[in-house]
Amino acid sequence: MTKQDKPALILIDIQKGFEDEDIKYWGGRRNNLDAETNARKLLDFWRQNNLPIFHIQHCSTHPKSKFVEGKPGNEFQDIIKPNVGEQIIKKNVHSAFIGTDLKQQLDKSIIKKLIIVGLTTDHCISTTARMAADYGYDTFVVSDATAAFDKEGADGQKYSADIIHGTALASLHKEFVTVLTTKELKTEIDI
């Protein structure tokens, strides 16, 4: 495998603020409670194979957010805590590319393939995945290593986390990215 064939694992916003059980804060229940466990399986594989890893950390500028730097919610969840030497990219908007040097680091390392996991499917995962595709990266989103929360529409209609997650992935698949599961990943991208 040449340097440019090495896919990068992009772990987005797997932070302690999402461990909070405050349903009112998030708008409802969360789906895919195994998302972090599946992300960890991939992280272990990337570490064992010395593949590039980028941890994305949301650092909100909104004072009431759980993700403000210095608040406990801003910290990475223990299950995926970065090792010394692993890249940490801090962002304060939905896309991991805006206001960061992620693209420059990927391009400098001649990385063309991105594997995206993390939270939440309809926000930072979707936004980052769309931008990655628009930048020309061969992009994959791992469906069982991402998750969403229940939502309420502008008309008051309630949508389950499973519907939000599923429609977000459906909007991405074959248009911007390839959506697959943790199990399918090794076979599908030839690593």
C-alpha positions as CSV (number, residue, x, y, z in Angstrom):
1,M,0.0,0.0,0.0
2,T,1.5,3.3,-1.0
3,K,1.2,6.5,1.1
4,Q,-1.6,7.9,-1.0
5,D,-3.6,4.6,-0.8
6,K,-3.8,4.9,3.0
7,P,-7.4,5.9,4.0
8,A,-7.8,8.4,6.8
9,L,-10.2,7.7,9.7
10,I,-12.0,10.9,10.6
11,L,-13.6,10.6,14.1
12,I,-16.1,13.5,14.4
13,D,-17.3,15.0,17.7
14,I,-17.2,11.8,19.8
15,Q,-17.3,13.9,22.9
16,K,-18.6,13.6,26.5
17,G,-21.4,16.1,25.8
18,F,-23.1,13.4,23.8
19,E,-23.0,11.0,26.8
20,D,-25.4,13.4,28.6
21,E,-28.9,11.8,29.1
22,D,-30.6,15.3,29.0
23,I,-33.2,14.4,26.3
24,K,-34.6,18.0,26.4
25,Y,-31.2,19.4,25.4
26,W,-30.9,17.0,22.4
27,G,-34.5,17.1,21.4
28,G,-35.2,13.4,22.0
29,R,-33.9,9.9,22.2
30,R,-30.7,8.8,20.3
31,N,-30.5,5.8,18.0
32,N,-27.5,3.5,17.4
33,L,-26.2,3.3,20.9
34,D,-23.3,1.1,19.6
35,A,-21.9,3.9,17.4
36,E,-19.0,4.7,19.7
37,T,-18.2,1.0,20.2
38,N,-18.1,0.5,16.4
39,A,-16.0,3.7,16.0
40,R,-13.6,2.2,18.6
41,K,-13.3,-1.0,16.6
42,L,-12.3,1.0,13.5
43,L,-9.9,3.1,15.6
44,D,-8.2,0.0,16.9
45,F,-7.8,-1.3,13.4
46,W,-6.4,2.0,12.2
47,R,-3.9,2.1,15.1
48,Q,-2.8,-1.5,14.5
49,N,-2.2,-0.8,10.8
50,N,-0.5,2.6,11.3
51,L,-3.1,4.3,9.2
52,P,-3.8,8.1,9.4
53,I,-6.2,9.2,12.2
54,F,-7.9,12.6,12.7
55,H,-9.9,13.3,15.8
56,I,-12.3,16.2,15.2
57,Q,-13.3,18.1,18.4
58,H,-16.3,20.5,18.4
59,C,-15.4,23.6,20.3
60,S,-18.5,25.7,20.5
61,T,-18.5,29.5,20.7
62,H,-22.0,29.5,22.3
63,P,-21.6,30.0,26.0
64,K,-24.5,27.6,27.0
65,S,-23.2,24.8,24.8
66,K,-22.0,21.6,26.4
67,F,-19.0,21.7,23.9
68,V,-17.4,25.0,25.0
69,E,-13.6,24.4,25.6
70,G,-13.0,23.8,29.3
71,K,-16.4,22.3,29.9
72,P,-16.6,18.5,30.7
73,G,-18.8,18.0,27.6
74,N,-16.0,19.2,25.3
75,E,-13.6,16.4,26.3
76,F,-13.3,13.3,24.1
77,Q,-15.2,10.2,25.3
78,D,-12.9,7.8,27.0
79,I,-13.7,5.1,24.4
80,I,-11.9,7.0,21.6
81,K,-9.5,9.2,23.5
82,P,-6.7,10.3,21.1
83,N,-3.2,8.7,21.6
84,V,-0.2,10.9,21.8
85,G,0.7,11.9,18.2
86,E,-2.7,11.5,16.8
87,Q,-4.0,14.6,15.0
88,I,-6.7,16.7,16.8
89,I,-8.6,19.2,14.7
90,K,-10.7,21.7,16.6
91,K,-13.7,23.2,14.9
92,N,-16.5,25.5,15.9
93,V,-19.0,24.9,13.1
94,H,-20.5,21.8,11.6
95,S,-17.9,21.1,8.9
96,A,-14.5,19.8,10.0
97,F,-13.1,21.6,7.0
98,I,-14.2,25.2,7.8
99,G,-11.8,27.3,9.9
100,T,-9.4,24.3,10.3
101,D,-6.3,23.0,8.5
102,L,-7.9,19.5,7.9
103,K,-7.8,19.8,4.1
104,Q,-4.2,21.0,4.1
105,Q,-3.1,18.1,6.4
106,L,-4.9,15.6,4.2
107,D,-3.4,17.0,1.0
108,K,0.1,17.3,2.5
109,S,-0.1,13.6,3.3
110,I,-1.5,12.7,-0.1
111,I,-4.6,11.2,1.4
112,K,-7.4,10.7,-1.1
113,K,-9.8,8.4,0.8
114,L,-11.7,9.3,4.0
115,I,-13.7,7.1,6.4
116,I,-16.1,9.2,8.5
117,V,-17.6,8.2,11.8
118,G,-19.0,10.0,14.8
119,L,-21.8,12.3,15.9
120,T,-24.3,13.4,14.7
121,T,-25.3,11.9,11.4
122,D,-27.6,14.8,10.3
123,H,-25.3,17.6,11.4
124,C,-21.5,17.4,11.5
125,I,-21.2,14.0,9.8
126,S,-23.4,15.1,6.8
127,T,-21.8,18.5,6.5
128,T,-18.3,17.2,6.6
129,A,-19.0,14.3,4.3
130,R,-20.6,16.6,1.7
131,M,-17.6,19.0,1.8
132,A,-15.2,16.1,1.5
133,A,-16.9,14.8,-1.6
134,D,-17.0,18.3,-3.1
135,Y,-13.3,18.6,-2.5
136,G,-12.8,15.3,-4.4
137,Y,-12.1,12.9,-1.7
138,D,-13.3,9.3,-2.0
139,T,-15.5,9.4,1.0
140,F,-17.2,6.7,3.1
141,V,-19.6,7.1,6.0
142,V,-20.0,4.2,8.4
143,S,-23.7,3.8,9.2
144,D,-23.3,1.9,12.4
145,A,-20.5,4.1,13.7
146,T,-22.8,7.3,13.5
147,A,-26.0,8.2,15.3
148,A,-28.7,10.9,15.4
149,F,-31.4,12.2,17.8
150,D,-35.1,12.5,17.6
151,K,-36.1,15.8,15.9
152,E,-39.2,18.0,15.7
153,G,-40.0,19.7,12.4
154,A,-41.0,23.3,11.8
155,D,-44.6,22.1,11.7
156,G,-44.3,20.3,15.0
157,Q,-44.2,16.9,13.5
158,K,-41.9,14.5,15.5
159,Y,-39.3,12.4,13.6
160,S,-37.6,9.5,15.3
161,A,-33.8,9.3,15.5
162,D,-33.9,6.2,13.3
163,I,-35.7,8.2,10.6
164,I,-33.4,11.2,10.9
165,H,-30.3,8.9,10.8
166,G,-31.7,6.9,7.8
167,T,-32.7,9.8,5.7
168,A,-29.4,11.7,6.4
169,L,-27.5,8.6,5.2
170,A,-29.9,8.1,2.2
171,S,-29.3,11.7,1.2
172,L,-25.5,11.1,1.2
173,H,-25.3,7.6,-0.3
174,K,-24.2,7.5,-4.0
175,E,-24.6,11.3,-4.3
176,F,-21.7,12.3,-2.0
177,V,-20.3,9.2,-0.3
178,T,-20.6,5.4,0.0
179,V,-22.5,4.4,3.1
180,L,-21.5,1.1,4.6
181,T,-21.3,-0.8,7.9
182,T,-18.3,-1.4,10.1
183,K,-18.3,-5.1,8.9
184,E,-18.4,-4.1,5.2
185,L,-15.7,-1.5,5.5
186,K,-12.6,-3.7,5.2
187,T,-13.9,-5.6,2.2
188,E,-15.3,-2.6,0.3
189,I,-12.3,-0.3,0.4
190,D,-9.6,-2.9,0.2
191,I,-7.5,-2.2,3.3
